[in-house]
């Protein structure tokens, strides 16, 4: 524990307090497991918010990283490289977005910022919306990052507190309500940006048919449907894209997190050619976006996704995980919801906060993180095998049982 105290003391001294980590110092990862500096092993039920969907230290991804790093890592987009084209081709082919074009970036937030810029310029230059009047509709409870523009369309008070003035041009509708979307559309509406499943809001799954209805509405009104698949994409919900569950092909898709194979930040905005063609040299860019190292790792990550049938495995494992959690009769649990391996357990605040549940899980060797103080998320690597799932569920049940015994007695 001495090393952990030193590590955390250095963080406290030198780091901005924009995170509140759980009290553990991690030093090593392999597959679905992580180890702390004392050698204790934990099941990773977070996957770094889906960034580690392929598990820690995947050999094919490490091989791609080291081989490319020793060859050529970064040049900027001032020059062509031998890696970019094949990466972009893999993105559209793997996601089924054939004929679309791709703009590579680094973080998920950058991909969403790119989508916002593309939608606005398309609205002005193609749809004919008057200059500076393009509107974008978003949903309450959305989360797409924490840049200035993105927090401008957030409905979470903390994300906005003290960070104004905010970027105008956004309109909110309730998530899961297609009729509200149609009512909100005007002649100035350029796009509707939506998460197929809201992650940070607490793993909120919309009613069946919602996304398909939104796609029909957007097409009828000549509004771009842009799906934010940064967290839900690349197998997480049991399909390559979460919008595949309803056979929806959006006009634009943002990707990130898992696209970097858990090794480095890689993101992209993919859109119809006529949408992406609004960009001209100098309109948008990124020093690191589309760098050879990112392209090699991202392309390999997409190969692994297909070769190891991770979408199918996520669907099967997710069904088992959700069914088991729903079978438990615990006063701590108000609801279990999710799709694939993106699962949220809502905690009854009368007994505990979600943070307290995560601290108890930590005690029993399970790593997770709360969202909105009331939901514990379970989103392990997609390649978790049955034995590892059983191990995780055994630990989770033990943790819940101890906390339940402790809190029910206190409340009574």
GIJO-V934697 format. One record per residue. N is the residue number from 1. RES is the residue in one small letter. PHI is phi in whole degrees, 0 to 359 (999 if undefined). PSI is psi in whole degrees, -180 to 180 (999 if undefined). Layout:
# GIJO-V934697
N_RES_PHI_PSI, N_RES_PHI_PSI
This chain:
# GIJO-V934697
1_x_999_-19, 2_x_299_-41, 3_x_294_-39, 4_x_297_-41, 5_x_297_-40, 6_x_295_-46, 7_x_300_-49, 8_x_291_-32, 9_x_294_-40, 10_x_295_-40, 11_x_299_-46, 12_x_299_-34, 13_x_284_-38, 14_x_247_-9, 15_x_256_144, 16_x_296_149, 17_x_268_56, 18_x_263_5, 19_x_224_155, 20_x_232_77, 21_x_293_159, 22_x_289_154, 23_x_282_72, 24_x_212_144, 25_x_245_112, 26_x_267_143, 27_x_232_-17, 28_x_206_149, 29_x_218_146, 30_x_207_120, 31_x_64_-125, 32_x_266_6, 33_x_247_151, 34_x_229_152, 35_x_236_144, 36_x_267_-179, 37_x_288_-11, 38_x_265_2, 39_x_89_2, 40_x_286_138, 41_x_261_140, 42_x_232_147, 43_x_275_127, 44_x_276_103, 45_x_257_21, 46_x_242_-38, 47_x_53_34, 48_x_50_52, 49_x_58_36, 50_x_89_-2, 51_x_291_-26, 52_x_252_47, 53_x_296_-22, 54_x_262_9, 55_x_83_167, 56_x_278_135, 57_x_66_37, 58_x_300_126, 59_x_300_-38, 60_x_292_-38, 61_x_289_-40, 62_x_295_-38, 63_x_295_-42, 64_x_295_-41, 65_x_298_-51, 66_x_291_-38, 67_x_295_-45, 68_x_287_-37, 69_x_299_-34, 70_x_280_-13, 71_x_261_-57, 72_x_193_127, 73_x_253_-56, 74_x_222_134, 75_x_230_-17, 76_x_78_165, 77_x_277_12, 78_x_292_-15, 79_x_225_158, 80_x_284_153, 81_x_229_167, 82_x_276_3, 83_x_252_-28, 84_x_295_-50, 85_x_302_-46, 86_x_291_-31, 87_x_293_-47, 88_x_298_-39, 89_x_298_-42, 90_x_295_-36, 91_x_299_-51, 92_x_288_-35, 93_x_288_-41, 94_x_291_-37, 95_x_274_-7, 96_x_78_15, 97_x_265_50, 98_x_302_134, 99_x_91_-11, 100_x_279_163, 101_x_246_159, 102_x_232_137, 103_x_243_111, 104_x_278_140, 105_x_226_-156, 106_x_245_-62, 107_x_261_163, 108_x_300_-40, 109_x_300_-39, 110_x_295_-36, 111_x_296_-40, 112_x_291_-41, 113_x_301_-40, 114_x_297_-43, 115_x_298_-41, 116_x_298_-46, 117_x_296_-43, 118_x_297_-44, 119_x_297_-43, 120_x_294_-46, 121_x_292_-37, 122_x_298_-43, 123_x_300_-41, 124_x_282_-45, 125_x_271_-28, 126_x_253_-51, 127_x_286_-27, 128_x_93_21, 129_x_290_139, 130_x_302_147, 131_x_307_130, 132_x_76_8, 133_x_248_2, 134_x_294_132, 135_x_250_148, 136_x_236_130, 137_x_267_136, 138_x_227_172, 139_x_256_148, 140_x_298_144, 141_x_83_4, 142_x_294_155, 143_x_215_124, 144_x_225_6, 145_x_134_-169, 146_x_226_26, 147_x_288_168, 148_x_300_-46, 149_x_295_-41, 150_x_292_-42, 151_x_292_-18, 152_x_294_-28, 153_x_252_13, 154_x_281_153, 155_x_250_10, 156_x_270_119, 157_x_303_-43, 158_x_297_-36, 159_x_292_-18, 160_x_253_-21, 161_x_301_111, 162_x_87_1, 163_x_253_7, 164_x_285_173, 165_x_287_153, 166_x_259_156, 167_x_289_126, 168_x_279_177, 169_x_102_14, 170_x_238_145, 171_x_228_139, 172_x_257_143, 173_x_226_157, 174_x_295_140, 175_x_291_136, 176_x_90_1, 177_x_244_95, 178_x_291_-33, 179_x_296_-38, 180_x_296_-36, 181_x_299_-49, 182_x_299_-39, 183_x_294_-29, 184_x_278_-16, 185_x_288_134, 186_x_232_-178, 187_x_296_-20, 188_x_267_3, 189_x_282_120, 190_x_266_-39, 191_x_204_160, 192_x_238_118, 193_x_255_125, 194_x_213_143, 195_x_275_129, 196_x_300_-34, 197_x_227_126, 198_x_284_122, 199_x_274_-67, 200_x_296_-23, 201_x_289_-12, 202_x_124_28, 203_x_56_67, 204_x_263_118, 205_x_261_124, 206_x_286_168, 207_x_299_150, 208_x_302_137, 209_x_88_-6, 210_x_300_-51, 211_x_293_-39, 212_x_296_-39, 213_x_294_-42, 214_x_298_-40, 215_x_297_-41, 216_x_295_-42, 217_x_296_-46, 218_x_297_-42, 219_x_297_-42, 220_x_294_-31, 221_x_259_8, 222_x_56_49, 223_x_243_136, 224_x_288_131, 225_x_263_115, 226_x_244_118, 227_x_263_124, 228_x_276_100, 229_x_251_24, 230_x_301_-44, 231_x_265_-36, 232_x_274_-16, 233_x_282_169, 234_x_62_50, 235_x_96_-15, 236_x_304_-41, 237_x_264_7, 238_x_102_1, 239_x_224_161, 240_x_302_-47, 241_x_243_145, 242_x_296_-30, 243_x_291_-14, 244_x_294_-22, 245_x_301_-30, 246_x_245_19, 247_x_54_38, 248_x_264_129, 249_x_250_99, 250_x_294_165, 251_x_285_-24, 252_x_207_149, 253_x_222_134, 254_x_259_136, 255_x_233_153, 256_x_187_-150, 257_x_42_-93, 258_x_298_-21, 259_x_299_-24, 260_x_270_7, 261_x_64_16, 262_x_76_13, 263_x_244_-31, 264_x_198_160, 265_x_286_125, 266_x_220_129, 267_x_219_171, 268_x_198_151, 269_x_246_122, 270_x_248_135, 271_x_208_164, 272_x_309_146, 273_x_303_-40, 274_x_291_-24, 275_x_283_-48, 276_x_292_-25, 277_x_288_-3, 278_x_288_-19, 279_x_282_137, 280_x_239_158, 281_x_308_126, 282_x_100_-16, 283_x_292_-36, 284_x_200_153, 285_x_180_-179, 286_x_198_131, 287_x_303_-44, 288_x_264_-15, 289_x_301_127, 290_x_75_21, 291_x_292_154, 292_x_304_-39, 293_x_296_-46, 294_x_297_-41, 295_x_295_-42, 296_x_295_-43, 297_x_290_-44, 298_x_298_-43, 299_x_297_-41, 300_x_292_-38, 301_x_300_-42, 302_x_294_-37, 303_x_297_-44, 304_x_297_-41, 305_x_306_-45, 306_x_283_-49, 307_x_298_-37, 308_x_265_8, 309_x_49_48, 310_x_288_-29, 311_x_297_-47, 312_x_295_-40, 313_x_294_-38, 314_x_295_-39, 315_x_296_-47, 316_x_293_-47, 317_x_295_-39, 318_x_297_-42, 319_x_299_-41, 320_x_293_-43, 321_x_298_-48, 322_x_295_-43, 323_x_299_-42, 324_x_294_-46, 325_x_297_-39, 326_x_289_-20, 327_x_280_-14, 328_x_281_137, 329_x_255_90, 330_x_235_132, 331_x_296_-17, 332_x_290_-29, 333_x_264_117, 334_x_269_-33, 335_x_199_151, 336_x_233_123, 337_x_217_157, 338_x_160_-177, 339_x_210_126, 340_x_64_-136, 341_x_258_40, 342_x_237_96, 343_x_234_136, 344_x_239_134, 345_x_248_113, 346_x_277_128, 347_x_262_137, 348_x_286_115, 349_x_295_-12, 350_x_293_-22, 351_x_250_-36, 352_x_194_159, 353_x_271_160, 354_x_295_-32, 355_x_298_-42, 356_x_295_-36, 357_x_296_-44, 358_x_296_-34, 359_x_291_-37, 360_x_290_-39, 361_x_300_-40, 362_x_303_-42, 363_x_303_-36, 364_x_261_17, 365_x_80_34, 366_x_234_127, 367_x_258_121, 368_x_213_180, 369_x_213_143, 370_x_279_159, 371_x_225_135, 372_x_57_24, 373_x_68_-8, 374_x_236_-10, 375_x_234_131, 376_x_259_128, 377_x_260_141, 378_x_237_110, 379_x_215_72, 380_x_288_171, 381_x_306_146, 382_x_292_-20, 383_x_266_18, 384_x_300_131, 385_x_266_170, 386_x_303_-40, 387_x_295_-39, 388_x_291_-37, 389_x_296_-43, 390_x_299_-43, 391_x_302_-48, 392_x_297_-47, 393_x_295_-36, 394_x_298_-44, 395_x_294_-44, 396_x_297_-44, 397_x_296_-39, 398_x_298_-43, 399_x_296_-45, 400_x_297_-40, 401_x_297_-43, 402_x_294_-45, 403_x_293_-39, 404_x_299_-47, 405_x_300_-41, 406_x_292_-44, 407_x_275_-36, 408_x_296_-39, 409_x_296_-40, 410_x_293_-45, 411_x_295_-39, 412_x_293_999
